[in-house]
Amino acid sequence: MSRWWRLAGWLLGVALLLGFPVWARAEGSPPAGAWVVTPERVRWVAHAATPAEALEAAHLPLPEGAVLTVNGRPWKPHRPLPAAGWAVVQVQPPVEVDVTVDGAPLVLNTTAPSLGEALWRAGITLHAADRLTLSPWLPPAAAAKVSLRRARRFTVQVGQHTLPLTTAAKTVGAALAAANLAPQGLETTTPADDKALSPKTARLALHRVWEKIMLRQLPVAFTSKTEARADLPLDTIKVVQQGSYGLQVQRVRVRYEDGKEVGRVVEDTWLARPPRPRIVGYGTKITLQTLQTPDGPVTCWRVLRVYATSYSPCRLGVDRCSDKTFSGATLRKGIVAVKRSWYGYMAGQKVYVPGYGFGTIADIGGGIPGRYWIDLGYTDSDYQSWHQWTTLCFVAPPPPPNQIPWILP
């Protein structure tokens, strides 16, 4: 309607320029004339007393349902025109507007001054969150086709909070963006933000997702190794270097969703401090010792404290007698047995045991767990019982280094 008012104003200006009679008349005198304005035509008629007379003189019909105004005010057809020099009689016929409401077509025949009022007259109330493709203030004649998407109510779960949301958006992402809840960075939504909002959708969720980088320190175990030491006496064991743990560092990316950890990935690992091995030194320094014995001085290259037992052909600890030894020699005094782990190194070596005399390692025995042990051989006729700690002397000279067990098992 504002367009017709602008046209009427323009006509008034033209009338003044052309000298049309625009002066006051006496009370009850007929008007000088009227401008008749329709969307298609503009005509001047003289001496019309009512809008109906003006329309008849202009040969213009009054369409059914049209809005009739005089000087911009609603007017009845047979109501006398105002007492002024001339009037503007404006006819606005109904305008057809094609409206689509949530996909359903609707045709409006309206004389409302604006699109919003036309919808209201049709029983369609616009809400703030509704989405109308044209401005509701637009005249219906300028809005032949328009689409309306009605807003619906949802709830949005954000962490521990539930928020109401009214929106006419088509997708989850657009709905959340309208509420200033658009997902940022790693954040996700349920349903996915590119999914369309269906009539069955009632609940949305925005999952707050963030990541944290952490450094995790892990100890690295040290190893132990042995090392021959020429500065240590034979059969001496000493820790020459204490071991220390190393330090391994991992860079871990931890992901959280709604405050809960949902995953972690080790991105990098490096050795910040290497472990330091524990070094145990064993002596390889051979020092000759001389023992004064009833058999005269005996020079030893190795002296051990051992637990001695004795055996003979019929005192083997089994239910039979035998004088055979592992080396093939006949069991008698002078045959010394050791456990198997010693025998491979010591077989054939000459030894001396105080109270027993000289002997040769030529047999294998069971041994006593946790002790250095020897078994002194006898015949059944000269057998003597041994169950005591004693000294075992390995008679010099020493064997080659590759035949010496530097660390006794």
Long-range contacts (C-beta under 8 A, 24 or more apart in sequence): 1-67, 1-69, 1-92, 1-113, 1-139, 2-113, 2-139, 3-139, 3-141, 4-37, 4-39, 4-69, 4-90, 4-92, 5-72, 5-90, 7-37, 7-42, 8-35, 8-37, 8-71, 8-72, 8-88, 8-90, 11-35, 11-37, 11-42, 11-88, 12-88, 15-86, 20-44, 20-86, 21-85, 21-86, 22-85, 22-86, 23-85, 24-83, 24-84, 24-85, 25-83, 25-84, 25-85, 27-83, 28-83, 29-83, 31-81, 31-82, 31-83, 31-84, 31-85, 31-86, 31-87, 32-85, 32-86, 33-86, 34-81, 34-86, 34-87, 34-88, 34-89, 35-86, 35-87, 35-88, 35-89, 36-60, 36-89, 36-91, 37-88, 37-89, 37-90, 37-91, 38-90, 38-91, 38-93, 39-92, 39-93, 39-141, 48-81, 48-89, 49-80, 49-81, 50-77, 50-78, 50-79, 50-80, 50-81, 51-75, 51-76, 51-77, 51-78, 51-79, 51-81, 51-89, 52-77, 52-78, 54-81, 54-87, 54-89, 55-89, 55-91, 60-91, 62-91, 63-91, 63-93, 63-94, 65-93, 65-94, 65-109, 65-111, 66-91, 66-92, 66-93, 66-94, 66-111, 67-91, 67-92, 67-111, 95-139, 95-140, 95-141, 96-144, 97-140, 97-143, 97-144, 97-145, 97-146, 98-144, 98-145, 98-146, 99-124, 99-146, 99-147, 99-148, 100-145, 100-146, 100-147, 100-148, 101-148, 101-150, 102-148, 102-149, 102-150, 108-140, 110-140, 112-140, 113-139, 114-138, 114-139, 114-140, 115-139, 115-140, 115-143, 115-146, 119-148, 124-148, 127-151, 127-166, 129-166, 129-167, 129-168, 129-178, 130-168, 131-168, 131-169, 152-197, 152-199, 154-197, 154-201, 154-202, 154-203, 154-204, 155-202, 155-203, 155-204, 156-181, 156-203, 156-204, 156-205, 156-206, 157-203, 157-204, 157-205, 157-206, 158-205, 158-206, 158-208, 159-208, 159-258, 159-259, 165-204, 169-197, 170-196, 170-197, 171-195, 171-196, 171-197, 172-196, 172-197, 172-201, 172-204, 175-204, 176-204, 176-206, 181-206, 185-209, 185-210, 186-210, 186-211, 186-255, 188-257, 207-257, 207-258, 208-257, 208-258, 208-259, 209-255, 209-256, 209-257, 210-255, 210-256, 211-253, 211-254, 211-255, 211-256, 212-253, 212-254, 212-256, 213-251, 213-252, 213-253, 213-254, 214-251, 214-252, 214-254, 215-249, 215-250, 215-251, 215-252, 216-249, 216-250, 216-252, 217-247, 217-248, 217-249, 217-272, 218-247, 218-248, 218-249, 218-250, 219-245, 219-246, 219-247, 219-248, 220-245, 220-246, 220-247, 220-248, 220-271, 220-273, 220-274, 220-275, 221-245, 221-246, 221-275, 222-246, 222-275, 222-276, 222-277, 222-278, 223-275, 223-277, 223-278, 224-277, 224-278, 224-279, 224-280, 225-277, 225-278, 225-279, 225-280, 226-279, 226-280, 226-281, 226-282, 226-407, 227-279, 227-280, 227-281, 227-282, 228-281, 228-282, 228-284, 228-406, 229-281, 229-282, 229-283, 229-284, 229-285, 230-284, 230-285, 231-283, 231-285, 232-281, 232-282, 232-283, 232-284, 232-285, 233-283, 233-285, 233-287, 234-283, 234-284, 234-285, 234-286, 234-287, 234-302, 234-406, 235-283, 235-302, 235-304, 235-408, 236-282, 236-283, 237-280, 237-281, 237-282, 237-283, 237-407, 238-280, 238-281, 238-283, 239-278, 239-279, 239-280, 239-281, 240-279, 240-280, 240-281, 241-276, 241-277, 241-278, 241-279, 242-276, 242-278, 243-275, 243-276, 243-277, 243-278, 243-279, 244-275, 244-276, 245-275, 246-271, 246-272, 246-273, 246-274, 246-275, 246-276, 247-271, 247-272, 247-273, 248-272, 282-406, 282-407, 283-406, 284-401, 284-406, 286-398, 288-396, 289-393, 291-352, 291-354, 291-391, 291-393, 293-352, 293-354, 295-352, 295-357, 295-358, 298-352, 298-393, 298-395, 299-395, 299-396, 300-352, 300-393, 300-394, 300-395, 300-396, 301-394, 301-395, 301-396, 301-397, 301-398, 302-393, 302-394, 302-398, 303-391, 303-392, 303-393, 303-394, 304-372, 304-391, 304-392, 304-394, 304-408, 305-372, 305-389, 305-390, 305-391, 305-392, 306-371, 306-372, 306-373, 306-374, 306-389, 306-390, 306-391, 306-392, 307-368, 307-371, 307-372, 307-373, 307-374, 307-388, 307-389, 307-390, 308-353, 308-356, 308-373, 308-374, 308-375, 308-376, 308-386, 308-387, 308-388, 308-389, 308-390, 308-392, 309-368, 309-373, 309-374, 309-375, 309-376, 309-386, 309-387, 310-375, 310-376, 310-377, 310-378, 310-383, 310-384, 310-385, 310-386, 311-337, 311-365, 311-375, 311-376, 311-377, 311-378, 312-377, 312-378, 312-379, 312-380, 312-383, 313-379, 313-380, 314-380, 315-380, 315-383, 321-380, 323-379, 325-362, 325-363, 325-377, 326-362, 326-363, 326-364, 327-362, 327-363, 329-362, 329-363, 331-363, 331-377, 331-378, 331-379, 332-377, 332-378, 332-379, 333-357, 333-359, 333-376, 333-377, 333-378, 333-379, 333-382, 334-358, 334-359, 334-360, 334-377, 335-359, 335-360, 335-362, 335-363, 335-377, 336-360, 336-361, 336-362, 336-363, 336-374, 336-375, 336-376, 336-377, 337-361, 337-362, 337-363, 337-364, 337-365, 337-374, 337-375, 337-377, 338-363, 338-364, 338-365, 338-367, 338-373, 338-374, 338-375, 339-364, 339-365, 339-366, 339-367, 339-373, 340-364, 341-409, 342-405, 342-408, 342-409, 345-403, 345-404, 345-405, 346-394, 346-405, 349-394, 349-395, 349-399, 350-394, 350-395, 351-392, 351-393, 351-394, 351-395, 352-393, 352-395, 353-390, 353-391, 353-392, 353-393, 354-390, 354-391, 355-390, 356-386, 356-390, 358-395, 372-408
